[in-house]
Amino acid sequence: MKDIRDYSLLAHNTFGTDAKCKRFLEYSSVEEAQQIVAGLTAADQPLLILGGGSNLLLTGDYEGTVIHSAIKGIEVLDNETLAAGGENLKNPDFVFLNCGSGEVFDDVVAYAVEHGYHGAENLSIIPGEVGASAVQNIGAYGVEAKDIIYKVETVEIATGKVVVFDNQDCQYSYRQSRFKHEWKDKYLVTHVIYRLSKHFVPDLDYGNIRTSLTAKGIENPTAQQLRDVIIEIRNAKLPDPKVQGNAGSFFMNPIVEKAKYEELAAQYPGMPHYTIDAGHEKIPAGWMIEQCGWKGKSLGRAGVHDKQALVLVNRGGATGQEIVNLCETIRKDVKQKFGIDIHPEVNVK
Ligand code: EPU
């Protein structure tokens, strides 16, 4: 267990902002998580439960306690283990992977691809850790974490009890879960059990996956080929945080009423969109930001990535506040041009 006062979070946020927290606590097992919650006092508030820091913008020092999981491990649960948990899962079609919340999420994807466990390929190289996948419902290329999450094991902060949630309990939707709302700061995630398929049914319909594969002469990709092409597409569009600080998509794509979408579609015939249901459409915020002229532009040392306008970048030495200023200016411009409010996906602290 780690318990450090006045700790620099520089290595814990991909925006590369140098901020400190008053106290940093890290657990490497369920027991340590229980020890941590038992020792918390009012002086530790507010809490910030941190994953890989790939979805976080620190605007200054954090006057509270940061809690981080360092629980490692990727373990195939056998039917007996699952049966011991009261389940009857002798299903030959699936594999259940129990992963420590501090494990790097992409290491799980790589492990799954290597072993022939399927369903996670499109989530390749999303930065961040296993715990955050269950909180944030991370997603890319038509797949979301919720599609492979089976159970989420947590320690309840108020009681120290181990509480295991089913996928359904977590009420997942686009980049949302109960962990971000009524369960916020109430649970520490310790393990996530993913349910993967032994059969490979590739999901190639999103964006340019299929055309990228065709360009390589691949019609029926293997899981590894699909992973490789996703990595290539992402690397071409998204900046490497080791080179230029960023937190991936800065904004969520807004979901709007059908009537609003139709009004805009008449005005902008080429506008990309994704149908959510009969009454709602999702409009890419990156497209709107580009239409506002922000792609590749900067405000102070904060900038908009030149290959993907949804990504804000630290051009070098930007403070969290400079990035917030850019965020607010963009939000105002998008609102003015399209009449739509866009909201950060990134956790601004
Ligand atoms: N677009 C533009 N200009 C831009 C960016 C996008 O016109 O600068 C257009 C694209 O041409 C496309 C549409 O907007 O028609 C969607 O773009 P893209 O497929 O690149 O995805 P996105 O909606 O911008 C989302 C996720 C990404 C994920 C991609 C691929 C969110 C907030 N972001 O971005 O996730 O990789 O889809 O599935 O939903 C992340 O969360 O950090 C992240 C990178």
Boltz pocket constraint, residues with backbone or C-beta under 6 A from the ligand:
constraints:
  - pocket:
      binder: B
      contacts: [[A, 139], [A, 140], [A, 141], [A, 142], [A, 206], [A, 207], [A, 238], [A, 247], [A, 248], [A, 249], [A, 250], [A, 251], [A, 252], [A, 253], [A, 272], [A, 284], [A, 285], [A, 286], [A, 287], [A, 288], [A, 290], [A, 295], [A, 305], [A, 307], [A, 308], [A, 309], [A, 310], [A, 345]]
      max_distance: 6.0
